[in-house]
Amino acid sequence: MTFDEVIGQEEAQQRLLQMVDEGRLPHALMLCGPLGCGKMAVALAFASFLLTRDESRRANAEAMLARWQHPDLHFSYPVIRPAGTSSDHKMVSDDFAKEWNTMLLQGPYFSMDQWLREMQAANQQAIIYASESDDLIRKLSLKSSQGGYKVSIIWLPERMNTECANKMLKIIEEPPQQTVFLMVCEEPELLLETIRSRTQRIDLKKIETEKIEQALVERRGIDNEAAHRVARVANGNWLKALEELDADNENRQFLDMFIELMRLAYQRRVRELKAWSEKAAGMGREKQKRMLSYFVRLIRENFMYNFRNPELCYMTLEEENFARNFARFINEANVVELSELFSRAIRDIGQNANAKIVFFDMVLRVIVLLIQK
C-alpha cells in the first residue's frame, strides 16, 4: 500500500516521511484522530514504506505486503473470547488472524463495529489481553527476516487491559533494534500516561470535504452532485461516506424510525408509540446509542433547515425530502429540549438502564415537546 491510496492527510504523510529523511524516526509513534479519518490507512502506508526501503528486496516485500503477510509486520488488535473457549487458553491477536487479514484485504478503512461482526461477536467486549504483550515481545525478539525494520501496528491500544499495558510499556521503553511501533488510537486519554509520554503523537484531522468528494468521484464512480452531497454529510468521515452509498445502510433505517416516531408523536398515538419503543428496545445497546445520536443530528439539521441556507444544512436527499414538511415543527421552543432528551437517553442506555422504560418515557416526552409553539 502506498500513500497515494490514503484519502487526504497529506500533512501527516509529509511529517512521517520527513522524520525518515532526517534520520530522526522515533521508535514509537501514536496516530490519533476521529473515526473514519484514515489513521490505519496512514499506518499501513507508512509501514509499507519502511518495509520496502531496501531496493534489492522491494519486489518481494511488495508482493508480501499485497497480502498483508510480511514476516516483519506484526499486528496487535482487540479480540473477544468466544463462548466455549477454555479458560486455560491465553487469547492473542493471532487467534483471529484469518478474520483480521480478510478485513484488511477489503480496505484500510474500518471500525470496531465492523471488526466485531468479522469476529462474529455477540455482546462481548473486544480487548487486548495480557498474553498479547508476551506474544509480541517474542516475535520482536527475533531477527528481521528481511534485514530491515520490524514494524508493530497496534490498533486501538487504549483497549489493552492493565496488565497488558504495563508489560507493553517495558518493550516500548527498551525496543529491539530497528523496531518501530505504530499505535492507531481513537481515545488516547484512556492509555497509560507512561505509554503516552514515550510515544510521539501525530494528530490526524477529519478528511477535507473536497478530498472525500474527489475520492467518491474517482474511486466509486459517483456523479459530482451526489458526491458533493454525500461528502458534506460525511463530515470528514470516509466510513460514513461509504455508508451513505449503501442502499440498505443503517442510517436509512434510523431515518425511518425517526419519521415514524415524529408522526406518531404528532398524532399522539400512544399505543403505537409503545410498540415503537419496544421495537427500539429490541436493538443492541450500541445500535440504540447510534440511532439516538442520529436523532440528535437530525433535530439540529431540521432546525437549521428553517433558515433556508443550504450551506448550513448537511442532509442526504431522503432526509431533506422529509425536512421540507417537518422542519417547521423544530423551533426555538423545543430544539434544545429535544436534543437534550435524546442525549439523556444515550446516557441512560450507556448506563444499562432498562431500554423499554427509557424509550417509552422518551417518546411520551416527544409528544409534549413536538406540539410546543
C-alpha positions as CSV (number, residue, x, y, z in Angstrom):
1,M,0.0,0.0,0.0
2,T,1.3,3.5,-0.9
3,F,0.4,6.9,0.4
4,D,-1.4,7.6,-2.9
5,E,-4.1,5.2,-1.6
6,V,-4.7,7.3,1.5
7,I,-7.5,9.9,1.2
8,G,-6.2,13.3,2.2
9,Q,-3.9,13.5,5.3
10,E,-1.0,15.0,3.3
11,E,0.3,16.9,6.3
12,A,0.7,13.7,8.4
13,Q,2.3,11.9,5.5
14,Q,4.8,14.6,4.9
15,R,5.7,14.7,8.6
16,L,6.3,11.0,8.7
17,L,8.5,11.0,5.6
18,Q,10.4,14.0,6.8
19,M,11.3,12.1,10.0
20,V,12.8,9.3,7.9
21,D,14.7,11.6,5.6
22,E,16.2,13.5,8.5
23,G,17.1,10.3,10.3
24,R,15.1,11.1,13.4
25,L,12.3,8.4,13.2
26,P,11.2,7.7,16.8
27,H,10.7,4.1,17.8
28,A,7.1,4.6,18.9
29,L,4.5,6.8,17.1
30,M,0.9,7.3,18.1
31,L,-1.5,8.2,15.3
32,C,-4.6,9.8,16.8
33,G,-7.8,11.1,15.2
34,P,-11.6,10.7,14.9
35,L,-13.3,7.6,13.4
36,G,-13.0,7.4,9.6
37,C,-10.2,9.9,9.2
38,G,-7.8,7.2,7.9
39,K,-5.4,6.6,10.8
40,M,-5.0,2.9,9.9
41,A,-4.6,3.8,6.2
42,V,-1.7,6.1,7.1
43,A,-0.2,3.5,9.4
44,L,-0.3,0.8,6.8
45,A,1.1,3.1,4.1
46,F,3.9,4.1,6.4
47,A,4.7,0.6,7.4
48,S,4.8,-0.4,3.7
49,F,7.2,2.5,3.0
50,L,9.5,1.4,5.8
51,L,9.5,-2.3,4.8
52,T,10.2,-1.6,1.1
53,R,13.2,0.7,1.6
54,D,15.7,-2.0,0.5
55,E,15.6,-1.8,-3.3
56,S,17.2,-5.2,-3.7
57,R,14.2,-6.8,-1.9
58,R,11.5,-4.4,-2.7
59,A,9.6,-6.5,-5.2
60,N,9.5,-9.4,-2.8
61,A,8.4,-7.2,0.0
62,E,5.7,-5.6,-2.1
63,A,4.3,-9.0,-3.0
64,M,4.1,-10.0,0.6
65,L,2.5,-6.7,1.7
66,A,-0.1,-7.0,-1.0
67,R,-1.5,-9.9,1.1
68,W,-0.5,-8.2,4.4
69,Q,1.7,-11.2,5.2
70,H,5.1,-9.7,5.5
71,P,7.1,-11.5,8.2
72,D,8.4,-8.3,9.7
73,L,5.0,-6.7,10.0
74,H,3.1,-7.6,13.2
75,F,-0.5,-6.6,14.1
76,S,-2.0,-6.4,17.5
77,Y,-5.7,-5.7,18.0
78,P,-8.6,-6.2,20.4
79,V,-10.2,-9.7,20.3
80,I,-13.1,-11.4,22.0
81,R,-13.0,-14.7,24.0
82,P,-15.5,-16.9,22.1
83,A,-18.0,-18.9,24.0
84,G,-16.7,-22.3,24.9
85,T,-13.0,-21.2,24.8
86,S,-11.0,-22.9,27.6
87,S,-10.1,-20.7,30.5
88,D,-6.6,-22.0,30.1
89,H,-6.2,-20.6,26.6
90,K,-4.5,-17.2,26.5
91,M,-6.2,-15.1,23.9
92,V,-3.9,-13.3,21.4
93,S,-4.5,-11.5,18.2
94,D,-3.3,-14.4,16.1
95,D,-6.4,-16.3,17.3
96,F,-8.3,-14.1,14.8
97,A,-5.5,-13.7,12.2
98,K,-7.7,-15.1,9.4
99,E,-10.6,-12.7,10.1
100,W,-8.2,-9.8,10.5
101,N,-6.5,-10.5,7.2
102,T,-9.9,-10.8,5.5
103,M,-10.9,-7.4,6.8
104,L,-7.6,-5.7,5.8
105,L,-7.8,-7.0,2.3
106,Q,-11.2,-5.3,2.0
107,G,-9.6,-2.0,2.6
108,P,-7.8,0.1,5.3
109,Y,-10.9,2.0,6.5
110,F,-12.9,0.1,9.1
111,S,-14.5,0.5,12.5
112,M,-14.7,-1.6,15.7
113,D,-18.3,-2.5,14.8
114,Q,-17.1,-4.0,11.5
115,W,-14.4,-5.9,13.3
116,L,-16.8,-7.3,15.9
117,R,-19.0,-8.5,13.0
118,E,-16.0,-10.1,11.4
119,M,-15.3,-12.0,14.6
120,Q,-19.0,-12.9,14.9
121,A,-19.1,-11.3,18.3
122,A,-22.4,-11.3,20.2
123,N,-22.3,-8.9,23.1
124,Q,-18.7,-9.5,24.0
125,Q,-16.3,-6.6,24.5
126,A,-13.1,-6.8,22.5
127,I,-9.9,-6.2,24.4
128,I,-6.1,-6.7,24.1
129,Y,-5.2,-9.3,26.7
130,A,-2.0,-9.5,28.7
131,S,-0.9,-12.5,26.7
132,E,-0.7,-10.3,23.6
133,S,2.3,-8.4,25.0
134,D,4.1,-11.7,25.7
135,D,3.4,-12.9,22.2
136,L,4.6,-9.6,20.7
137,I,7.8,-9.5,22.8
138,R,8.6,-13.0,21.5
139,K,8.0,-12.0,17.9
140,L,10.0,-8.8,18.0
141,S,12.9,-10.5,19.7
142,L,13.6,-12.4,16.5
143,K,15.9,-11.0,13.9
144,S,14.4,-9.2,11.0
145,S,13.8,-11.7,8.2
146,Q,14.4,-9.1,5.5
147,G,17.3,-7.3,7.2
148,G,15.5,-4.0,7.7
149,Y,12.8,-2.6,10.0
150,K,10.4,-4.6,12.1
151,V,7.1,-2.8,12.4
152,S,4.4,-3.4,15.1
153,I,1.0,-1.9,14.3
154,I,-1.2,-1.8,17.4
155,W,-4.8,-1.0,16.6
156,L,-6.8,0.7,19.4
157,P,-4.1,0.3,22.1
158,E,-6.5,2.0,24.5
159,R,-8.3,-1.4,24.7
160,M,-5.3,-3.0,26.3
161,N,-6.1,-4.3,29.8
162,T,-3.9,-3.0,32.6
163,E,-1.6,-6.0,32.8
164,C,-1.0,-5.9,29.0
165,A,-0.4,-2.1,29.1
166,N,2.2,-2.5,31.9
167,K,4.0,-5.2,30.0
168,M,3.9,-3.3,26.7
169,L,5.4,-0.3,28.5
170,K,8.6,-2.3,29.1
171,I,9.2,-3.2,25.5
172,I,8.4,0.4,24.3
173,E,10.9,1.7,26.8
174,E,13.6,-0.7,25.5
175,P,12.6,-1.8,22.0
176,P,14.6,-4.3,19.9
177,Q,16.9,-2.7,17.3
178,Q,15.2,-1.2,14.2
179,T,11.7,-1.8,15.7
180,V,9.0,0.8,15.1
181,F,5.7,0.8,17.0
182,L,2.7,2.4,15.2
183,M,-0.2,2.9,17.6
184,V,-3.5,3.7,15.9
185,C,-5.6,5.3,18.6
186,E,-9.0,6.9,18.9
187,E,-9.2,7.6,22.6
188,P,-5.6,8.3,23.7
189,E,-6.7,9.7,27.1
190,L,-7.5,6.1,28.1
191,L,-3.9,5.0,27.6
192,L,-1.5,4.9,30.5
193,E,0.3,8.2,30.8
194,T,3.6,6.4,30.9
195,I,2.9,4.9,27.5
196,R,1.7,8.2,26.0
197,S,4.8,10.0,27.3
198,R,7.1,7.5,25.5
199,T,5.4,7.9,22.1
200,Q,5.5,10.7,19.6
201,R,1.9,11.7,18.9
202,I,0.6,12.7,15.4
203,D,-2.9,14.1,15.3
204,L,-4.9,13.5,12.1
205,K,-7.8,15.8,11.4
206,K,-11.1,15.0,9.7
207,I,-10.7,14.4,6.0
208,E,-11.4,17.6,4.0
209,T,-14.8,17.5,2.3
210,E,-13.2,18.2,-1.1
211,K,-10.9,15.2,-0.7
212,I,-13.9,12.9,0.1
213,E,-15.8,14.3,-2.8
214,Q,-12.9,13.7,-5.1
215,A,-12.4,10.1,-3.8
216,L,-16.1,9.4,-4.3
217,V,-15.9,10.5,-7.9
218,E,-12.6,8.8,-8.8
219,R,-12.9,5.6,-6.7
220,R,-16.6,5.0,-6.6
221,G,-17.8,6.5,-9.9
222,I,-20.3,8.8,-8.2
223,D,-21.5,11.8,-10.2
224,N,-20.3,15.2,-9.0
225,E,-23.6,16.4,-7.5
226,A,-24.2,13.2,-5.5
227,A,-20.6,13.1,-4.4
228,H,-20.8,16.7,-3.1
229,R,-23.9,16.0,-1.0
230,V,-22.5,12.7,0.4
231,A,-19.2,14.3,1.2
232,R,-20.8,17.1,3.2
233,V,-23.0,14.7,5.2
234,A,-19.9,12.5,5.8
235,N,-18.3,15.4,7.7
236,G,-14.7,14.2,7.3
237,N,-15.5,10.5,7.9
238,W,-14.8,8.2,4.9
239,L,-16.7,5.4,6.6
240,K,-19.8,7.5,6.9
241,A,-19.4,8.4,3.2
242,L,-19.4,4.7,2.3
243,E,-22.4,4.1,4.5
244,E,-24.4,6.7,2.6
245,L,-23.7,4.8,-0.7
246,D,-25.2,1.6,0.7
247,A,-28.8,1.4,-0.3
248,D,-29.6,-0.5,2.9
249,N,-27.4,1.4,5.2
250,E,-28.1,1.7,8.9
251,N,-28.9,5.5,8.7
252,R,-31.8,4.8,6.4
253,Q,-33.2,2.5,9.0
254,F,-32.7,5.2,11.6
255,L,-34.4,7.8,9.3
256,D,-37.4,5.5,9.0
257,M,-37.5,5.2,12.8
258,F,-37.2,8.9,13.3
259,I,-40.0,9.6,10.8
260,E,-42.3,7.1,12.4
261,L,-41.6,8.5,15.8
262,M,-42.3,12.0,14.9
263,R,-45.5,11.2,13.0
264,L,-46.9,9.0,15.8
265,A,-45.9,11.7,18.4
266,Y,-47.6,14.4,16.5
267,Q,-50.8,12.3,16.2
268,R,-50.5,11.4,19.9
269,R,-50.9,7.7,19.2
270,V,-49.6,6.3,22.4
271,R,-50.4,2.7,21.8
272,E,-48.3,2.7,18.6
273,L,-45.6,4.7,20.3
274,K,-45.4,2.0,22.9
275,A,-44.9,-0.6,20.1
276,W,-42.2,1.8,18.6
277,S,-40.3,1.9,21.9
278,E,-40.4,-1.9,22.2
279,K,-39.0,-2.2,18.7
280,A,-36.2,0.2,19.5
281,A,-35.5,-1.6,22.8
282,G,-35.0,-4.8,20.8
283,M,-31.9,-3.4,19.2
284,G,-28.5,-3.9,20.7
285,R,-27.3,-1.1,23.1
286,E,-24.6,0.1,20.7
287,K,-27.0,0.4,17.9
288,Q,-29.5,2.1,20.1
289,K,-26.9,4.7,21.0
290,R,-26.0,5.2,17.3
291,M,-29.7,5.7,16.5
292,L,-30.2,8.3,19.2
293,S,-27.0,10.1,18.1
294,Y,-28.5,10.2,14.6
295,F,-31.7,11.7,16.1
296,V,-29.7,14.4,17.7
297,R,-28.1,15.3,14.4
298,L,-31.5,15.3,12.6
299,I,-33.0,17.6,15.1
300,R,-30.2,20.1,14.5
301,E,-30.4,19.8,10.8
302,N,-34.2,20.3,10.7
303,F,-33.8,23.4,12.9
304,M,-31.1,24.8,10.6
305,Y,-33.3,24.0,7.5
306,N,-35.7,26.7,8.6
307,F,-33.1,29.3,7.8
308,R,-33.2,28.4,4.1
309,N,-29.5,28.5,3.7
310,P,-28.3,25.3,2.0
311,E,-24.7,25.8,3.3
312,L,-25.9,25.4,6.8
313,C,-27.6,22.0,6.3
314,Y,-25.9,18.7,6.0
315,M,-28.6,16.2,4.9
316,T,-29.0,13.4,2.4
317,L,-31.7,13.8,-0.2
318,E,-34.0,11.5,1.7
319,E,-33.5,13.5,4.9
320,E,-34.1,16.7,3.1
321,N,-37.3,15.4,1.5
322,F,-38.7,14.7,4.9
323,A,-37.5,18.1,6.3
324,R,-39.4,20.1,3.7
325,N,-42.6,19.4,5.6
326,F,-41.3,18.5,9.1
327,A,-38.7,21.2,9.8
328,R,-41.2,23.8,10.8
329,F,-42.1,21.7,13.9
330,I,-38.5,22.1,15.2
331,N,-38.1,25.7,16.5
332,E,-36.6,27.8,19.3
333,A,-39.2,26.5,21.7
334,N,-38.1,22.8,21.5
335,V,-34.9,22.3,19.7
336,V,-32.7,22.4,22.8
337,E,-35.1,20.3,24.8
338,L,-35.4,17.6,22.1
339,S,-31.6,17.4,21.7
340,E,-31.1,17.1,25.4
341,L,-33.9,14.4,25.6
342,F,-32.2,12.2,23.1
343,S,-28.8,12.9,24.7
344,R,-30.1,11.8,28.1
345,A,-31.4,8.6,26.6
346,I,-27.9,7.9,25.2
347,R,-26.5,8.3,28.6
348,D,-29.2,6.1,30.3
349,I,-28.7,3.4,27.7
350,G,-25.0,3.5,28.2
351,Q,-25.5,3.1,31.9
352,N,-27.5,-0.1,31.3
353,A,-30.9,1.3,32.2
354,N,-34.0,-0.7,31.1
355,A,-34.3,0.1,27.4
356,K,-38.1,-0.3,27.3
357,I,-38.6,2.2,30.1
358,V,-36.0,4.7,28.6
359,F,-37.6,4.6,25.2
360,F,-41.2,4.8,26.3
361,D,-40.5,7.7,28.6
362,M,-38.7,9.4,25.8
363,V,-41.5,9.1,23.2
364,L,-44.1,10.4,25.7
365,R,-41.9,13.5,26.2
366,V,-41.5,13.9,22.5
367,I,-45.3,14.4,22.2
368,V,-45.2,17.3,24.6
369,L,-42.2,18.9,23.0
370,L,-43.4,18.5,19.5
371,I,-46.6,20.5,20.0
372,Q,-44.8,23.5,21.6
373,K,-45.1,26.6,19.5
